[in-house]
Amino acid sequence: MKASILVPSALALVAGLGFTFSNTSEGYALLSHSLSTAQRDFRVYNTFINSGANNNVAPDTQFPGAQGAVMAIWKGCIEWGSRLHGNGNGDSTQNGDLGSGGANFDATFQGEANYVGTLGDNICSTVSGTPNGVLAYTEINGSGSWRMRFYDSWNWADGPGSISGSQMDMQSVACHEYGHALGMDHSANAQATMAPAIGNGQTSTRSINFDDIAGVQAKYGVAGANKPIVSGITSAVLGQITITGSNFGANNEVWFTRQNFVGTGTPLTVGGVASTNGGTQIVVSVPNDAQSGDVLVRNTSLSGGVSLSNAWPFDISSIQCPGQGTVCTGFPNSTGATGELYIFGSQNVAANDTVLTAAAVPANQFGLFVYGQGSGLLPVSNGIFCLNGSAFYRLGIVQTTIFQTASYNLDLNNLPPGGQISAGQTWNFQFWHRENGGVSNFTDAVSYTFCN
C-alpha cells in the first residue's frame, strides 16, 4: 500500500490517496502492522537533486557525522522515540524537544545506503516524477517491511531552522512518513503530524502532536518503567565508551551505527555486555566498523520494545587512542647523531598497518627491532637498552639503507611466541644496530598503544 502525504492545492486540501475519512471527529488511526525490534533500523540513500535538500553542512553534536538530507531525515525519524534524543536539541523550531513519543518504540539510525532497496530494507530515498500533489509515500506490507520514497521534483529544504514559503520541509515529511512505517495511519486531527496534508514552508509537523503521541503509545504501549534508559556516553581511550543510564540488565546488547554503505541495515551489535553499579553503567569496546550515529542498549532479559533503550548520539571521533611516547633517549652512534625510532600506522589492530622505522643510524649495517613492556635502562655496548625489566621479543633482521634508515612492517598475525599484541595494550619498541667499527648501539625507545 502507499501512505501518502499531500499538499494543499489552491488552499484546498487534496484527498488522501487510498484513504477515506468517513468519521470527521479528531483522532489518530492505526494501521494493522507494527515494527518488531528487528525492524527498528532506517537508512538514507541521498539522491536528492535540488540544492535546498543538501545545503545544511553545519555539524551538529546531536547528529554527528551527518548533514543535509541525511540529517533532516534522521531528525524526522527519531522524533517518535521514547525519550529525548540526547539533549533534544538540533532543531531550533523545537529546542530540547526532539524525541517525544513516550512509547515502547525507538529507532536506530544505520547511516547511508548506496541503493534504493526493496520492502524490508527500510531505506529512505528519492523517486523521479511530478505527481499531482504527492510529496512522498511509504510502501508497507502486513509484516512491517517498509520503504520510504520522496518525489525529487519538489523544492525540498533540509532546514535546520525555518524554511522559505516556496519550500517543502523534508524533516516534517520524514517524520510523517516514518509514522506510517511504524504503524500510524492518517489522522483526522488537522494539527497532527499524521494529518494527510502539509503546506509550503510549514515546519510545525516536525514535532509530533499529542494526538500522534497517543497513537504511538496505543500501538506500542506507554514506555515501561523497566525500559532501559541511556542518559549519557563518556568516551575513553583504547576504543571503549562508558554508557550511563538505568535499567540495564546483567546481560545486554549495545547497538551501534554501522559504517555507511556497509551491511543491510541490521544494527552493529555487541552482545554479552554486563552492566555495573546496579544496572546504571556499561563499559563496551566500540566495534571496528562502527561510525558516528546512535547507540542503543537492549536488555536481553526483556522482550519487545520495552527491552530497547532510547537512542543516544555518539561521535566516534571523541574516542582517542593514546599517542606515542618516549621511553628513553639513547646515546649518539657512529654517525654522530642519536638514533631515532618512529612508528607509523593507524594504531588499529584490525588494520594491521604498523610500520617501525629507525632513522639517523649507520648506513649498510645489520640491525633488528625489539619490543616488550618493560622500561628499565641497561647499558649494552655503546648504547642503552631501554626495555629491560621484563620479557622482550626480537623481530626479523634488517639492513639499514644508504639513507641511514631501516623499516619493518609489523605483522600482528606473525609475531614471536609470547609476544602477541592485542587491542588495549601498550608496547615499547627500540632498534638495535651494528656500529661502524664492530660495536653496537640502540636508537631511542618509543611506547605505542594498540586500539580497536
Buried (B, 14 or more C-beta within 10 A) or exposed (E): BBBBBBBBEEEEBBEBBEBEEEEEEEEBBEBEBBBEBEBBBBBBBBBBEBEBBBBBEEEBEBBBBBBBBBBBBBBBBBBBBBBBBBBBBBBEBBEEBBBBBBBBBBBBBBBBBEEBBEBBBBBBBBBEEEBEBBBBBBBBEEBBBBBBBBBBBBBBBBBBEBBEEEBBBBBBBBBBBBBBBBBBBBBBBEEBBBBBBBBBBBBBBBBBBEBBBBBBBBBBBBBBEBBBBBBEBEBEEBBBBBBBBBBBBEBBBBBBBBBBEBBBBEBBBBEEBBBEEEBBBBBBBBBBEBBBBBBBBBBBEBEBBBBBBBBBBBBBEBBEBEEBEEBBEBBEBBBEEBBBBBBEBEBBBEEBBBEBBBBBBBBEBEBBBBBBBBBEEEEEBBBBBBBBEEEBBEBEEBEBEEEBBBBBEBEBEEBEEEBEBEBBBEBBBBBBBBBEEEEBBBBBBBBBBBBB
